[in-house]
Amino acid sequence: MSLTDEAISRIRALIQSGELSPGARLPPEHQLAAQLGVSRNPLREAVKALVVARVLDIRRGDGTFVTSLEPRLLLEGLGLAVELLRDDTLLEIVQVRRMLEPAATGLAASLISTEQLEEIGEHLNAMRAASDDVEKLNHHDAAFHRAVVRATGNETLSTLLDGISGRTLRMRVWRGTVEAGSSHKTVAEHEAIYNALAAGDATLAQAAALMHISTTESWLRSVLGDVEGSRDQEEYTS
């Protein structure tokens, strides 16, 4: 382990133990270096790394502070990481969504408020009106799912699913562009989710969400299979 990694580990231990709580100001550099048993250079590098990770926040002229440590803050970099993944990992992203989102939708059905259901219904209506406009359709599609997951009250789950939605959103745009009639199928699948939420039926809501995401996954598998087959054919004939 490098000296910088050691410094990161020791600062993290102070935060985990509660000695440095959310919003706390770090001691002066020389004092913290002595406390951690490291020199100033690796300490500075450790602080920089933790600032990038949104664990620490440098306020010019005021000092360095521990952030709120809220899930949305700490996990917001997930979306960028997902965007940097290679296309051949796209199926894995959809599989992760299939594992998480149906369970979240089932939970939402048990907890959803009247106001939250109305918001979801508004996005569904907007999807119906935008069935011939792929960009608008996908915008409200993403907003629909975000509203559903927010209804769980689980910020960590919401942030994780938000993090993978950017890449899957682009994939849905692609699907809507190349597959005739897919917008009507999408709206119908969202109607099934909404109806289950309105009924407060957790089992049905989970099943409807699973069916929706599985349809997308099956379509993606067929597309990737076609692409792989084309590559194999090109290699064979070259």
C-alpha positions in Angstrom: 0.0 0.0 0.0 1.4 3.4 -1.0 1.8 6.2 1.6 -1.1 8.1 -0.1 -3.4 5.0 0.1 -2.4 4.7 3.8 -3.3 8.3 4.5 -6.7 7.8 2.7 -7.3 4.7 4.8 -6.6 6.5 8.0 -8.8 9.5 7.2 -11.6 7.1 6.2 -11.2 5.3 9.5 -11.6 8.7 11.4 -14.8 9.3 9.5 -16.2 5.8 10.0 -15.4 6.0 13.7 -17.3 9.3 14.0 -14.2 11.2 15.1 -14.7 13.2 12.0 -18.5 13.5 11.5 -20.4 15.0 8.5 -19.7 18.7 8.3 -16.6 18.5 10.6 -13.6 20.6 9.7 -10.3 18.7 9.3 -7.5 19.7 11.7 -4.6 21.9 10.2 -2.4 20.0 7.8 0.6 19.7 10.2 -1.6 18.5 13.0 -3.5 16.0 10.9 -0.2 14.6 9.4 1.1 14.1 12.9 -2.1 12.5 14.1 -2.1 10.1 11.1 1.6 9.4 11.3 2.2 10.4 7.6 4.2 13.2 6.0 2.4 16.2 4.4 2.9 15.2 0.7 0.9 11.9 0.9 -1.6 13.6 3.1 -2.2 16.3 0.5 -2.6 13.7 -2.2 -5.0 11.8 0.0 -7.1 14.9 0.6 -7.2 15.6 -3.2 -8.4 12.0 -3.8 -11.1 12.3 -1.2 -12.2 15.6 -2.6 -12.7 14.0 -6.0 -14.7 11.2 -4.3 -16.9 13.9 -2.7 -15.9 12.8 0.8 -14.1 16.0 1.6 -14.8 19.6 0.5 -12.2 22.3 0.3 -13.6 25.7 1.1 -11.0 28.4 0.1 -10.0 30.5 3.0 -12.0 28.4 5.5 -10.5 24.9 5.5 -11.3 21.3 4.5 -14.5 19.8 5.7 -16.2 16.4 5.6 -19.2 16.5 3.3 -22.7 15.5 4.3 -21.8 11.9 3.2 -25.3 11.5 1.8 -25.7 8.7 -0.8 -26.6 11.0 -3.6 -23.5 13.0 -3.1 -21.1 10.1 -2.7 -22.6 7.9 -5.5 -23.2 10.6 -8.1 -20.0 9.8 -9.9 -21.5 6.4 -10.7 -23.2 7.8 -13.8 -19.9 9.0 -15.2 -18.3 5.7 -14.6 -21.1 3.9 -16.3 -20.9 6.2 -19.3 -17.2 5.3 -19.7 -17.9 1.5 -19.8 -17.4 -0.2 -23.1 -20.4 -1.1 -25.3 -19.9 -4.8 -24.7 -20.8 -4.2 -21.0 -24.1 -2.7 -21.8 -25.9 -6.0 -21.3 -24.5 -6.2 -17.8 -25.9 -2.7 -17.0 -29.3 -3.8 -18.1 -29.0 -7.0 -16.0 -28.2 -4.9 -12.9 -31.2 -2.8 -13.6 -33.3 -6.0 -13.9 -32.1 -7.1 -10.5 -32.8 -3.8 -8.7 -35.7 -2.0 -10.4 -38.5 -4.6 -10.1 -37.8 -5.0 -6.4 -37.9 -1.2 -6.1 -41.1 -1.0 -8.0 -42.7 -3.6 -5.8 -41.7 -1.7 -2.7 -43.0 1.6 -4.2 -46.4 0.0 -4.6 -46.6 -0.5 -0.9 -45.4 3.0 0.0 -46.4 5.4 -2.7 -48.4 8.5 -1.8 -51.3 10.0 -3.8 -49.0 12.9 -4.9 -46.3 10.6 -6.1 -48.8 8.5 -8.0 -50.1 11.6 -9.7 -46.6 12.6 -10.7 -46.0 9.2 -12.3 -49.4 9.4 -14.0 -48.4 12.8 -15.5 -45.3 11.2 -17.0 -47.3 8.4 -18.4 -49.7 10.8 -20.0 -46.8 12.7 -21.5 -45.5 9.4 -22.9 -48.8 8.7 -24.5 -48.8 12.2 -26.1 -45.2 11.8 -27.3 -45.5 8.3 -28.8 -44.3 9.6 -32.1 -41.5 11.7 -30.7 -38.7 9.4 -29.5 -36.7 12.0 -27.6 -39.7 13.3 -25.6 -40.9 9.7 -25.0 -37.5 8.7 -23.6 -37.3 11.8 -21.5 -40.6 11.0 -19.7 -39.8 7.3 -19.7 -36.7 8.1 -17.6 -38.6 10.5 -15.4 -41.4 7.9 -14.9 -38.9 5.4 -13.5 -37.1 7.9 -11.3 -40.4 8.9 -9.8 -41.3 5.3 -9.1 -38.0 4.6 -7.4 -38.1 7.8 -5.4 -41.4 6.6 -3.9 -39.5 3.9 -2.1 -37.8 6.6 0.1 -34.5 4.8 -0.4 -32.0 7.4 -1.5 -29.2 4.9 -2.1 -31.3 2.8 -4.3 -32.5 5.9 -6.2 -29.0 7.1 -6.8 -27.8 3.7 -7.9 -30.5 3.4 -10.5 -30.1 7.0 -11.6 -26.4 6.1 -12.2 -27.2 3.5 -14.7 -30.1 5.2 -16.4 -28.0 7.4 -18.7 -26.6 4.6 -20.7 -29.9 2.6 -20.8 -31.7 5.8 -21.9 -29.4 6.1 -24.9 -30.1 2.5 -25.7 -33.9 3.1 -25.5 -33.5 6.0 -27.9 -31.7 3.7 -30.3 -34.4 1.1 -29.8 -37.2 3.6 -30.5 -35.4 4.8 -33.6 -34.8 1.4 -35.2 -37.6 -0.8 -34.1 -41.0 0.1 -35.6 -43.8 0.2 -33.1 -41.6 0.0 -30.0 -43.0 3.3 -28.6 -46.5 1.8 -28.3 -45.1 -1.3 -26.6 -43.2 0.9 -24.2 -46.2 2.9 -23.3 -48.3 -0.2 -22.7 -45.6 -1.7 -20.4 -45.6 1.5 -18.4 -49.3 1.5 -18.2 -49.1 -2.0 -16.6 -46.6 -0.7 -14.0 -48.8 2.4 -13.2 -52.0 0.3 -12.8 -50.2 -2.0 -10.4 -48.9 0.9 -8.4 -52.4 2.5 -8.3 -53.8 -0.8 -7.1 -51.1 -1.0 -4.4 -50.3 -4.5 -5.6 -46.6 -5.0 -4.8 -46.4 -8.4 -6.5 -48.0 -7.2 -9.7 -45.9 -4.1 -9.8 -42.7 -6.1 -9.4 -43.9 -8.5 -12.2 -44.8 -5.6 -14.5 -41.5 -3.9 -14.0 -39.6 -7.2 -14.6 -41.5 -7.8 -17.8 -40.7 -4.3 -19.0 -37.0 -4.6 -18.3 -36.8 -8.2 -19.6 -38.3 -7.1 -22.9 -35.5 -4.5 -23.2 -32.9 -7.1 -22.3 -34.2 -9.6 -24.8 -34.1 -7.0 -27.5 -30.6 -6.0 -26.6 -29.4 -9.6 -26.6 -30.7 -10.1 -30.1 -29.1 -6.9 -31.3 -25.7 -7.8 -29.8 -26.0 -11.3 -31.2 -26.6 -9.8 -34.7 -23.6 -7.5 -34.3 -21.4 -10.4 -33.1 -22.5 -12.5 -36.0 -21.7 -9.7 -38.4 -18.2 -9.4 -37.0 -17.6 -13.2 -37.3 -18.8 -13.1 -40.9 -16.4 -10.2 -41.6 -13.5 -12.1 -40.1 -14.4 -15.2 -42.0 -14.6 -13.4 -45.4 -11.5 -11.2 -44.8 
